[in-house]
Amino acid sequence: PNPTSGDAYVIIKDADNTSAKISVTDVTGKVIYTATEQVTSNKAQVLIPRSAIQVSGLYLVHVVTGNQARTQKLIVQ
């Protein structure tokens, strides 16, 4: 859910048999969480634990799969 007050999840679609690199940055650009997951189906769910996003505010979630990159806002209450 966005906004969240707990764990957050990144849903990755249409990236079968590839590696997904996820990074979360705060508004100052500081990387606060990174993960690399192997995506083996057309839809994968990657956890961003609450412990990584403890401070309320706005975060940017960057996902890179193969030759595609996407950035989304994440609001933590």
C-alpha positions, 0 to 999 in steps of 0.5 A, a space after each residue: 500500500 502507498 502510503 504505508 506505515 509498515 512494510 512496503 512491497 514492490 510488484 515487478 511484472 513482465 520481467 521473467 528470468 531476469 535480475 531486479 535491482 531495487 534501491 530506496 533513497 530518501 529525499 536527500 538522495 541517500 540510499 537507505 535500502 538495496 536488494 537484488 532479486 532473481 525474477 523467475 515468473 511474470 510477476 514478483 513481489 519484493 519486500 521493503 522492510 519497515 526497518 529500512 523505512 522507519 522515518 516518516 516521509 517521502 522515499 523514491 523506489 528505483 527498480 532496474 530489470 534488464 534494460 528497463 528502469 522505473 522510479 516510483 514515490 513511496 510515502 511512509 506515515 
